[in-house]
Amino acid sequence: MGTAVATINPDLRLTKPAAASERAKGKYENFQALVMQALQMRRTYREVFILCDIRGYSAGETAAILGIHEDSVARRLARARDLMGLSGDAGASVIAELVDF
């Protein structure tokens, strides 16, 4: 039996709030969008994204948790970020802004 995989909703965009007074609300809504997008990914990508970018585990720790090689974690994490439009330095800064470790 196969597992159904949802497509990522392109309407869930990560944007910065316009006014400083809305910053906390905007950050929370953006974090919700980030999590909702992550939940729509295939399990292999979702696991490493949540463990590394949301929970703050290193690639080595994530590899040990999942029982896979560290190189696989790096590849899956890069693919997950690409799927979410968060690749490169811009994506890393958006994630760092939304997730406090």
Beta strands, then each sheet from edge to edge (+ up, - down):
end
